[in-house]
Amino acid sequence: MRTLRDKTLALGLILALSLVSAPPVTARASLRNYVRKYKTIQVSPLQIQRLRRYDRLIEYFSSFSFFEPRHKVNPDFIRALILAESNGDPMARSSRDARGLTQIIYPTGRQAARELLQKNIRFRHVSRSQLENLKPGDLYIPEINILLACYLISKYNYTFQGKLDLVVSAWNAGENSIVGNQPAQYRETLNHIGKVNGYFIYFLKRKKTGLRVASRRQGVRIR
């Protein structure tokens, strides 16, 4: 089963908003504005080309159930996160010292590495020693960055019942930023929720279109 709780998120944040407990009208309206802003965002051929370099890693690390059996991070969500965070640049570094493809800050990455070690899962591409001795510069290594991102998103997905706005808020502003079952009311965070959601919807629609094309070629109808 693939998820960022697929049934909740497959139609994007617009539906997810209706599932959260009623936030103040101003907060709800503000978030909807950011969702609308990126509703029709497109992904360029160059961005697709950049993502393809990491397809194997994204698919592999998103195949693990870190918290619940059969509940896995949707690889298209990780693709959306990478574009929103770094535009596919593994050497990206923010003014807040977030690093790599998904822009992880070192304390968060180090804590995630420690938690992963406790789960005692064996991975290809990343060794136990790399997690035990994680250094800030290691966050530029795509294998490590994507593994940590898949783990953290899985953790937030488990904690916040797959609600995209809360998952992205936890990612951008920290788990403690969520109060009253609503995302942090920072402009940067709300904008980020809208952007990740827009990219995620793009990839979901792209995949659905691909399935329809394949079904026509094979003479199979997908409802």
Summary of the structure (lengths in Angstrom):
residues: 223
radius of gyration: 17.2
end to end distance: 19.1
largest distance: 52.7
contacts: 691
relative contact order: 0.18
helix: 61%
strand: 3%
